[in-house]
Amino acid sequence: RTFQSADSFKGSVEVPGDKSISHRVLLFGAMAQGKTKITGLSKGEDVQTTARCLQALGVSITNTSEVVTIEGVGLKGFKAPSGPLDCGNSGSTMRMLMGLLAGQSFTSTLTGDESLSRRPMDRVWAPLRQMNGQITLTNERFAPLTIEGKKLRGIQYSLPVASAQVKSALLIAGLLADASTRLTGKIKSRDHTEKLLPYFGVVVQDDEYDITIGGGQKLRGVTYEVPGDPSSAAFWLAAACVVQEGAVSISKLLLNPTRTGFQNVLARMGAKIEEEIVIETPERVGKVVITGGKLKGVKVKPEEVASLIDEVPMLAVLATYATGVTEVRGAEELRVKESDRIEAVATNLRKMGAEIETFPDGFKIKGPQKLTGTILDSFGDHRIAMAFAVGALGASGQTTIKNCDAVNISYPEFFETLKRLSSG
């Protein structure tokens, strides 16, 4: 796909349903007793993958006129699949299913595409093994993996990495365990699982230092509207800052504090952001209006990274438009995403004529730097494709990005929306 610079970037938009929440409401709806009805579910490929895996486990999921209905089977009502469960490109699907399937009464195999097969699964395997989970990994670290369902036991576990996927997998497994499961350590990451499980009727004790869940609790079906995805909204917030006349309004947006790190950083950089909260529970939802301004470089501390991990590639591109130094550290997790996102960002920025210093856990960029259009690669990564499509709006000349189909993983309507907002 080819992109040109834009003179203005204005308009109102509703972004797709949040991807993280969409995975979870599908899983929890399947684990519940009774019907769950969802509106606003993400149409991205990753979420469709979760739905297909659940259907292969005997769950009825129907989709009519924007409402997705799940017939819950309860915690132990899943059926043995007839073949391997293909998790595609979705780390969320694979890791959370590991927690669910470890406590079932059958054996299952999880596979994924080439990218997912390079992502570490031992971080879920290690604590599940302590819970009596029987999981065999490829080379003791990767998918394909085989899970022999067993009776799980509750444990206390200190999370060595701040990962919402690992945390969620263990909380799901905790529901299938014979006693309480208590998580300590690096528990500060996206907290959608902790917020949504009580909405489905589960008691979760959640405070600053630990999260405890009792085994054997039943989930009940709910009706839920999935709020807009902040990681998708980030591209439009950034575009309003890249183009000189930028102003964007985003409604029905998830404003969970564990997900608003990018907005906080944009405000520090000099963008004008206004928030209006409309819903408080189970998730904070509202409207955000951004007006671009003259940007200045910022330092992102390691403790901030979890709240904007998916938005860091976009931030790197934006840093070339800011005056001064932007530095991100503590983001080593980006090395094991759909691509090595630090390396992918650096490769593409250098092709556009920019200078960037990379570290094992981040990067440093001194701006402003003029970007020049050229031929770039998405590296099969949706976030890289979208970040550089936005970066192209302020670059001189024409930018071509290869393998843009990757955006279908999270935001199938992305290019259509980009065109609408940048044509005034």
C-alpha positions, 0 to 999 in steps of 0.5 A, a space after each residue: 500500500 502507498 501513502 502520501 503526506 496529508 495537510 489535515 487530519 480531522 474528524 470523529 471516530 469510534 474505534 473497534 472493540 478492545 482486543 484484550 477485553 474481546 478475548 476475555 469476554 469470549 472465554 468467560 462467556 464460554 466458561 459461564 453458565 447460561 447465555 452471554 450476549 456481547 456487542 462491539 466485539 472486535 472483528 480482528 483476526 486474533 479475536 476470531 481465532 479465540 472464537 474458533 478455538 472455543 467452537 472447536 471445544 464444543 461452545 456454541 457462538 452465534 453472530 447476528 446483526 452485531 450481537 454475539 451470543 455465547 452458550 456457556 458450558 460451565 468450567 468443565 463442560 468443554 469437549 475434547 477437540 477433534 484436532 489441534 487448536 490453531 491459535 494463529 498469530 494470537 498470543 492471548 488466545 494461546 496463553 489463556 487457553 493454556 490456563 483453561 485447558 490445563 484443568 480439563 479432563 482431556 488432552 489437547 494440542 495448541 499450534 500457531 503461525 510461524 510468528 506465534 511459534 517463536 514467542 515464549 510459552 514457558 512463562 505460562 508453563 512454569 507456574 501451571 506446572 506448579 499447579 500440576 499442569 501437564 504441558 509439553 512444549 517444543 524445545 521446552 519453550 515454544 508451540 506447538 504444545 500439548 496439554 494433558 488435562 489434570 486436577 489442578 491445585 491452588 498455589 502462591 506464585 510471584 510473577 517475574 514479568 509484568 504480563 497480563 496474558 500470564 496473569 490471566 492464564 493463571 487466574 483462569 487456571 485458579 478457577 479450576 483448582 482445588 484451593 485458592 491461587 494467590 499471585 504476587 510479584 509483577 502484577 501491575 499490568 492490564 487488569 481486565 481479567 480482574 475487573 471482568 471476572 467479578 462482572 461474571 459473578 466471580 469473587 476476586 481479591 485484588 489489591 496493590 500487592 497480590 491477587 487471590 482467586 478461589 477455585 471452583 467458583 461458577 461464572 454466570 452469563 452476562 450482557 456486555 458492550 465492549 468499549 473501544 480499543 485504546 491501542 487502536 485509538 493511539 494511531 488517530 491520537 498520534 496522527 492528530 499530532 503528526 499533521 499540522 492541522 490535527 483534531 480528532 474526537 474518539 467516543 466509547 473509548 476504554 479509559 482503564 488507567 492501565 491502558 491510558 499511558 500513551 495519552 499521558 505521554 502525549 499530554 507530556 509531549 504537548 498535545 491537548 487532550 480532553 477526557 469525559 468519562 461516561 461509564 465507570 464499571 466494570 470498565 471506565 469508558 468515555 470520550 477523548 478529544 485531541 488537538 495536536 500541538 508543538 511536540 517535545 521529546 519525553 523520557 518514558 520510565 520502565 514502570 510506565 511501559 506496561 500501560 503503553 506497551 502496544 503503543 511504543 512503535 507509534 511513539 517511536 515514529 512520533 518522536 521524530 516529529 518532537 523537539 528534543 530527546 525521546 527515550 524509552 527503557 524497560 520495554 524488552 517485552 517488545 523483542 518477543 511480540 509479533 515481530 521484534 518491534 524495537 528492531 522493526 521500528 529502527 529498520 524502518 525509521 533508518 530507511 526513512 532517513 532518521 537516526 535512532 539508537 537502540 538498546 536491548 530494552 528500548 531506544 533513544 531518538 533526537 528530534 525533530 527529524 525529517 522523514 522521507 517516503 520510501 519502501 518499508 516492511 510491516 514485518 507481518 506485524 499489524 502495529 508496525 504497519 499502522 505506525 508507519 502509515 501514520 508516520 507517512 502522513 508527515 513524510 515528504 514524498 510517497 511511502 510504500 508499506 509491504 505486507 499491510 494485510 497484517 492490520 486485519 489482526 486487530 483493525 480491519 477498517 484501519 486504512 478506510 478510516 485513515 483515508 476518511 480522516 486525512 481527506 478532511 
